């Protein structure tokens, strides 16, 4: 007895596979922050500081074809090494292809941690607020989620900046502020 097996795929199934692979390649900033904070919690018995998330876009913010797609996300943490008692900084960098863990020794962060700061806007929300605002768009591919540098302020902001322009999107209210620096 001979049994024949014929396997075929329809175009709609092939399209689903391609769409699923594309979804996996998308970097979702909030998911990466959550996963990395959980990792740090388990590795440090919950004693760590999350200081910044650095986001790199595929395109420049002021480019006509920029849609806010994320090329890379780096979460920056500080903790005390349990074995050496040294203060260390861990940078966890995610690209579409890989994740890199990079430890730096005895670096102290100069600003407050984000651990307990309220953050209501996603990166996509902040990017949309920036693009809809009536402010100059900086020529940058970078955005930092960190605490406002004003002493005593506990407001997280998404900051898009260059040497001459800084646009901040409040991570709670969505308010957009900008400052243009001129040479004197």
URVEN-V270406 format. One line per field, one symbol per residue. psi: psi as a letter, one per 40 degrees, with the letter a starting at -180 (. if undefined). A space follows every 10 residues. Layout:
psi->???
//
This chain:
psi->hhhihhhihi dddddddddd ddddehhhdd dddddddddd dddefegihh dihhhhidii deideheehh dihhhhiiih hddeeihihh hhhhaddihh hhhhifhhie iiiedehhhd hidddddddd deifihhigi eihhhiiheh hehfhiihhh iadehhhhhh eddehhiihh hii.
//
